[in-house]
Amino acid sequence: METIKKSTLDFLAAINVNNNRDWFIANRSMYLEAKDNFESFVQNIINEIILFEPIMKGLEAKSCVFRINRDIRFSNDKSPYKSHFGAFIVQGGKKNGDKFAGYYFHIEPGKSIMAGGAYTPPAPWLSSIREKISDSPDEFIKITKAKDFIKYFGSVDGEKLKTAPKGYPKDHPHIELLKLKSYLVVNEATDKLVLSSDFQNHVINVFKTMKPLNDYLNV
């Protein structure tokens, strides 16, 4: 069982306050050690997910882990590096994040999360999700009212339209669900949990609880 090392969180804390290329180059060995630790942990998570998501078989961490370099082309913040490690575990790898609901994993000092669902799905996918909720609301409600779902996530969240989406009446019985532009769930983890020997089991339990929602959204 792989664990997240304290040195990995220490690196992320350090780059948060030394976010420049000179520091990064001077501390590249620290980065590589942290990156290897994170990728090994992600691979272990993938291997466990495959047991309940056989479609993930053959998936490798390198196709799920995001680069630490930030895309600063359209940002006012020109810091070159992220202060977190993130991975999106989904069939075909992170490049398919706009096609399927999957399992997002993110470690950052004080801000580590596990998340999933559909984040700003493209219009055709979003339309299919809304249609399914309109036609089969009981299944969605049953998933989101399950004891463990509430324990880990509370509820489904996301940005909403101010009014009913096109094609749906304002008095639709599930209009608040149909207004959502994303269908997201998030579980937060303390640094103490992230560094513990129980963390891998926690991540897997969270993702198992998330699976019925992802299955529902993968219409």
URGISUL-V612152 format. One record per residue. N is the residue number from 1. PHI is phi in whole degrees, 0 to 359 (999 if undefined). Layout:
BEGIN
N_PHI / N_PHI
END
This chain:
BEGIN
1_999 / 2_276 / 3_235 / 4_280 / 5_278 / 6_300 / 7_297 / 8_290 / 9_294 / 10_298 / 11_298 / 12_295 / 13_294 / 14_291 / 15_289 / 16_295 / 17_252 / 18_230 / 19_275 / 20_209 / 21_294 / 22_299 / 23_295 / 24_298 / 25_296 / 26_293 / 27_244 / 28_299 / 29_295 / 30_295 / 31_298 / 32_297 / 33_296 / 34_294 / 35_298 / 36_298 / 37_298 / 38_296 / 39_294 / 40_296 / 41_296 / 42_299 / 43_298 / 44_299 / 45_296 / 46_302 / 47_300 / 48_285 / 49_298 / 50_305 / 51_296 / 52_243 / 53_225 / 54_303 / 55_296 / 56_277 / 57_305 / 58_90 / 59_290 / 60_245 / 61_305 / 62_298 / 63_269 / 64_247 / 65_278 / 66_276 / 67_294 / 68_281 / 69_289 / 70_277 / 71_272 / 72_258 / 73_301 / 74_243 / 75_245 / 76_286 / 77_276 / 78_264 / 79_301 / 80_284 / 81_233 / 82_283 / 83_253 / 84_214 / 85_250 / 86_224 / 87_214 / 88_242 / 89_266 / 90_209 / 91_305 / 92_86 / 93_94 / 94_302 / 95_296 / 96_262 / 97_297 / 98_263 / 99_242 / 100_222 / 101_288 / 102_210 / 103_236 / 104_260 / 105_226 / 106_213 / 107_245 / 108_199 / 109_309 / 110_77 / 111_220 / 112_286 / 113_217 / 114_241 / 115_215 / 116_192 / 117_102 / 118_241 / 119_263 / 120_38 / 121_298 / 122_304 / 123_310 / 124_298 / 125_294 / 126_300 / 127_298 / 128_294 / 129_297 / 130_298 / 131_297 / 132_294 / 133_297 / 134_295 / 135_276 / 136_228 / 137_292 / 138_298 / 139_295 / 140_299 / 141_295 / 142_299 / 143_299 / 144_279 / 145_257 / 146_297 / 147_304 / 148_291 / 149_300 / 150_294 / 151_301 / 152_273 / 153_240 / 154_81 / 155_202 / 156_278 / 157_227 / 158_156 / 159_297 / 160_236 / 161_291 / 162_280 / 163_224 / 164_296 / 165_295 / 166_305 / 167_96 / 168_238 / 169_289 / 170_296 / 171_261 / 172_303 / 173_299 / 174_237 / 175_299 / 176_294 / 177_289 / 178_289 / 179_288 / 180_299 / 181_260 / 182_222 / 183_235 / 184_242 / 185_230 / 186_221 / 187_236 / 188_265 / 189_229 / 190_286 / 191_301 / 192_300 / 193_292 / 194_302 / 195_272 / 196_276 / 197_287 / 198_271 / 199_295 / 200_300 / 201_297 / 202_298 / 203_301 / 204_295 / 205_298 / 206_296 / 207_291 / 208_297 / 209_292 / 210_284 / 211_307 / 212_302 / 213_294 / 214_300 / 215_300 / 216_295 / 217_284 / 218_279 / 219_277
END
